[in-house]
């Protein structure tokens, strides 16, 4: 059998599911600022006031037709632009769903 050109690497820890907390504790604020994406720099504290943890859900592959300028704008924002499109759509669905929740009826008493 031909030998692989790349040696198999063994990782000491899983690649997904667990953070390397020791490594994260060593990261300085300067390292975080230096490596953070431009769109995340200088976000005001009040931005996080209504933040919620969002648990990822399974995805379904589809074909969708978008306006050329819209897709070009998202692509220009860099890698994972499809994830950002999904986030925008999810935000829209959440906002509309919250507005459409039926008001609770008051009990006659």
N, C-alpha and C positions, 0 to 999 in steps of 0.2 A: 504494500500500500504506500502511496506517496505521502510524504510527511507534510503536515500543514505548515504554511508559511508563517503563521502566527502561533506562538506558544499559547497554550491554554492558560488563562489566568484564573486563579482561585481567589475569590473575595472572602475576607474574614467575616463580613456581615452581609445581610441581604441587600440587594440594590433598591428594593422598594419596601415600603411598609414600616421602616424604623429609621428615625433620624439618628445621626451620629452626634449625640448630645455633647460629648467631650470636644469634638471638633467645633461644633457651633459655639460653645462657651469661649473658645479661643479666638473667635472672629472679632476683630475690633470694630468700633463704630466707623473708623476711617475706611476699613476694608468694605464694610457694608455700603457706605456712601460711594466709594470708588466703583463698585461692581453693580450697583443698582441701575435698572433701566432709567433712561431720562424721564419717562412719563411718571415715575414713582418718586422722583426727587422733589423736595420742597413741598410735599403735600401738607396742608395745614391740619392741625390736630382735630379741628371740628369735622373734617372729612370722615373720620372714623366713628363719629357719634352714633350713627345708625347702622354701623357695620354688623353683619350677621355671618355666622359660620355657615357655609354652604357645603353640604355633603355631596360629592360627585355622584351623578346618576349614570346609568349605562347610556351609551350613545347608539344611534342608528344611522348607518350610512344612507344618504339620499343624494339625489341629483337636484340642484336648485339653480334657477336662472336669476342672476342678480344684474342690476344695472352696471355697465362697465365702469363708470366713475366710482361707484360704491366699492366694487371689488378691488379696483386699483388703489383706493384710499386704504383699505384694510391691509392689502399686500404690502403697501409702502410702510406700514407700521412695524414690519419685521416678521420673524418666524412666529408660528402659532397664531396667525391671523384668523384661522377658522375658529379657534377657541375663543377669540375676542368677539367674532360675529355671534357665536353661540351665547356668550355672556350678555351681549346687547339684547338679543332676542329673549333670553331668560328674564332679564330685567323688565322688559316690556310686558311679558306674560305675567310676571309677578305684580306689577303695578296695576294692570287691567283687572287681574283677578281680585286684588284687594278692593278695588273700587266697586266691583260687581257683587261683593258679598252681601247677601240680603240682611237688612237690619232686623234685629231681634224684636219680636212683638212684646209689648209690655203686658204684664198680666193684670187683668182687672181684679181689683181686690177690695 
